[in-house]
Amino acid sequence: MNLRDEELERYARHIVLPQVGGAGQRKLKAASVAVVGAGGIGSAVIPALAGAGIGQLTIIDDDVVEPANLHRQPLFRERDAGYSKADLALQFVQRLNRFVMAKPVQQRIDAENAGELLTGHDLVIDGSDNFATRLAVSDACVGLDVPLLSAAAVQFQGQVGLFRAQPCYRCFVGDAFDADDCDNCAELGVLGALTATVGSFAALLAINTIVGIGEDQAGKLHLFDGETLEWRTIRIPPDPRCRACGSA
Ligand SMILES: [Zn+2]
């Protein structure tokens, strides 16, 4: 996949990096990424990936903008209240980078449709706000053999993990949350700048994963504490009895 002169100019600060170069930028252009949720995490992930020149972005969100979203979702403005987040995110991407092909999907993703919506992507980034959706997305990614980057923020706590084959996200959280459809942010609150921090970290991890920068992060969970401002990393053990990825 070749880069045009305008793209070489546009991505010059990437291409000059030895870790990226022209080859890395072409990998970004060749990549197809699905972003589940155009909320707080998506508001950081979508601009970062569009700016970085990811070739194809699918943005999946059935929600409309509400005033209570605006403290953490800078993709949207006051006058966007009531409009589709997926459509507004598409417009944002189109204004930012005409070399990105973006596709909005105004559907709620669930266990029934996740496989169909996510098939054909090289990476799925889940920034949804409830466990039922996250588990449905994870199970679909295991079935499709697509790596999943899961990012979440609530109150002052953030977490980001990359899952490929085993362990999967279900190994980490178990089966207890499949029916949990609550909106964590609405119930528990979340600091707006935290979702931006966690979303930006997820975007960086996505780009590193696609280009192949640094060591493979699959199976690690990165945890951020917004009060102490400290990151720590834990390794997630595979669950041999996991009903998504387990062999038993
Ligand atoms: Zn698993």
Boltz pocket constraint, residues with backbone or C-beta under 6 A from the ligand:
constraints:
  - pocket:
      binder: B
      contacts: [[A, 165], [A, 166], [A, 167], [A, 168], [A, 169], [A, 170], [A, 171], [A, 172], [A, 239], [A, 242], [A, 243], [A, 244], [A, 245], [A, 246]]
      max_distance: 6.0
